[in-house]
Amino acid sequence: MSPRTSEELEKIQIRSVALMRLLMRKTDTSNANQFAKWLTDRTKEWGWSDMQESKKWYPFVRGKIKRAPIGALKLLSQLFADADDLYWSGPADIWSALWGPLSEQVTILRRHPKCVPKDPLSIVIKKIEESVSLCAEGQLEFEDFVRAVALYGYLAAADSYGRTCDGDGFGHAYKAYCLVQTSYRDPAVADELKALGIYAAIRAELTAIELRRAGTRPAWVSFLECGAIRVDDPEHTVRERNRVAFWKKWMPLKQPPLEQPSDILDELANRWCNT
């Protein structure tokens, strides 16, 4: 089935890239050609075609597919029992944490090793926050990152503008977003995301979710509670273009936009705080 929206297509392509990187890691191969040779060597007695010659796997490795790889998953599942789960749920369930329903996100949260089944969700959340914020640089586990993503996804949907009670005025979801930023910048987590070929895509997706959350801010939520949003992109020109485009779309100014995105943010912050 072909995707109905560009967002669905992007998810399919990101999932494909991560899956193929994981399978190439399992097979000790480093590119599509080597992976295809590995498959051919192990399936030639089954009567399968020469996949190295057909270059069948190149689009999957590069994320250039146009529809969910249902047929490819059936084929791969004959060699890799977890192929289907790795595609749909992702490494360490990252796709469930990012895009899954609330029930799946809560399940991921409750997997924290220091939690017990009877812990209330508030205690679970606190332990996840501590795992990320108190961890030494470069020592954060990928599973900690996934739990941080699940926490943010859960709060962004279930408590988008709820306030914290620690006195700083920020909302729950925004603080969870900051926690995610801390975790994916950790060298150990960043290296794993880059090895999976999804570092930039994950950052872009998390930023898009946060921008949508901020862009639909109700009138009764202050700018401070919603969070001082910054588009996190390594390329300054892309960051500037995205930031300006967002503000023009969601909160257009009556006068001509200011040149610097940071000035636009400051101007909007002042206006929102005074409403």
N, C-alpha and C positions, 0 to 999 in steps of 0.2 A: 504494500500500500504506500502510495506517495504521500509525503508530508503535506499538510494543509497550509502551513505558514512557514515563513523563513525561520522563525524561532524553533519550530519542530525540526526543520532540516539541520539547523546548527547543532541541536542536541544529538541527532543521529550521527553527524559527522564527528563530533567530539567523542561520543561513545566509541565509534569505530576506531579512532586513533588510539585511544587508551587501551582498548581491547587488544589491538594488534601489537602495541608496544609490550603489553603484558605477555602475550603469547610468544613474541620473539625473545623475551627474557627467559621464558620457560624452555625454549628450544635452543638457547645460546646462539641466536642469529641476530644480525644487526641491521638488516634491510629487507625489502620486499623480495629481492631476488634470492637471497639466502633462505628466507622463510619458505618460499615457493619450492626450492630444491629440497628442503627438509620434508615438506609435505609429499612431494613427488616420490622421494626415496621410500617413504613409509606407506604409500598407498598404491604403488604401481602393481602390486600383486592383487589389489582389489579391483583392478580394471579402470582406475581413474585416469583421466587425461594428464598429460604433462603440464603441470601448473606453472613451471618455470618458463616454459616456452610461450604459454598463453598470456602470461603477465596478468593473470586474473586478480592477484592480490594487491597489485600496485594501488588501485583507487582506495582500497580499504585502509592500507597503511598510511596513505596521504590524506585520508578524510575527504575524498572527492566523490563520494557516493551520493546518490540522489533520493534514496529510499531506504527504509530499514532493512538491514541485511538478513532477512529471515532465512533465505535459502543457504547463505553462507554459514549462518549459525548452526543450522541443522547438520551441515557438512563438518564443521569444526567440532561439534559436540561428539562426533564419533571418535575423535582423537583427544579432545580435552573435555572432561566431564563437567567442568565448571565454566565452559565458554559462554553459555547462555546467561548464567548468573553474573559473570564478569561484565558482559555487555549491558544488561539492564540495570544492575545494582552498582556496578563499578568497583574499582579497587577499594577494599575496605568499606564498601557501601557508600562511596562518595556521591553517586547519582541519587541514591535514596535520600541521603542527607540534604542534597541541594534541591531536588525536584520532587521528592516523594511526598505522600500524604502525611498529615500530622502524626498518624499512628506509627508510621515507619520512623519518623524523626524522633519521636519519644522513645521508641525501642532502642535506637542508636544511643540516645542520651543515657538510658539506663544500663548500657553495657559498660559504663565506667567501672574500672576494676575495684575502686574503693566504695562502690555503691552496693546496697543490698536491696532486694525486691520491695521491702516495706518503706524505703526512704521516700519522703514526699518529694515532688518534683523540684521544689525550691532548694532542697538540700543537694539534689543531683546537679542542678544548675550551678550552685556555688562550688561544688567539687570540680566541675568542668572548668569553670573560670580560674580556679586556683591552679589546675594542672597546666594551663597555658601561661598564665601571668607569672607563676613562680618557677617555671622551668628555665634552666640555664640555656643560653643561646647555643643552637646547634644540637640540642639534646631532645627536642620535642619529637614525639612519636607521630607518625602519619595518622594513626588512629585518633590522637588528640585533636589534630586538625579537622578530621572528619566530624568529630563530636562538636567542635566549635561551629562548623558549618551547619550541622543539624540544629544546634541551639539557635543560631541566627535565623535559619529558615523557619523554625517553629515559632519564634517570637515575632518575626516579620509578618507571619500569617495570623497567629492567634492573639497577639498582644502588640499590635503595630505601634501604638502610641502610649502604652502604659508607662507610668513614671516609676523610677526607682525610689527607694526610701533611704538612700545614703546621703542625701542632702546636696548633691551636686546639680540636681535638676534635669539631668539627662534621662531619656527614656530607655526602657529595657532593650528594645530592638537596636537602637543606635549603639549602645554599649556592647551588645553582642557582635555588631558589625565591626567595631574597633577590635574586639577580641579575635575575630577572623583575620583581620588585617595583620595583627601581631603574629598569628600562627602561620600564615602563608609566607610571611617574610623571613621566618626562621630558616636558616641555611639548610637544615636537614629536610624540612618539608618542601622548601623551594626546589631543592635538588631532585626530590622524588617527583614532584609535579612536572618539572622540566624533562626528566627521564621518560615520563609517560606522555609527553608532548601536549600537555593540557594546562601548563602554567598560565599563559596569557589568556586562554579561554576561560579558565576558572575565575581569574581576576576580573575579566570583563563581565562575566555573568553575575558575580556578586555585586559589582558596581551597578549594573543595570537594575538589579532587584532593589538596591538601596535608593537609587534615583527614583524608581517608581514609587517606592514607599514615601519618600520625601515629597514627590510631586503631587501626591494625593492627600497631603496633610490637611486635616480638617481645620476650620477656623479657630477652634478652641485649643489647638495644640500650638505652643509657641515654637519659634525657630530653635531655641535652646533644647527643648524637649525632643524635637525631631532629630536634631544633630546637625553639626556644621559639615555638610556634605562636601567631600572632595573626590573628584574623579581620579582614580589611582591608575595612571598609565605612565610607562617609562618614557614615552615619546612626548615631549612638551607640546609639539604642534597638535598631536592627536588629542592630548588632554585638554588643550585650550579649545579646540574645535568642538569636542564633545560637551564640554562644560557650557560653552556659550549656546550650543544648540539646545541643550536641556532647558536652560533658563528661558530661552525664547519660546520654547514649546509650552512649558508648564506655567511659568510666571512672567509673562511678557511685561516689559517696562513701558510706561506711557511715553517717556522720552527715549531718544536714540540710545541703544545699548552702549555701555562704557567699553573701552578698548580691552582692558585687562579683566579676565574672568574673576580674579580675586576681588577686584573692585565691585563687580556685579554681585558677588556673594555678600560682600560687606554691605552694599546698598540694600539688598533684599533682607539681610539680617536686621538692619535698622528698621526697615518698614514693618517686618513681621513682628518684631518685638514691641512696636508701637501700636499694633492693631488690637 
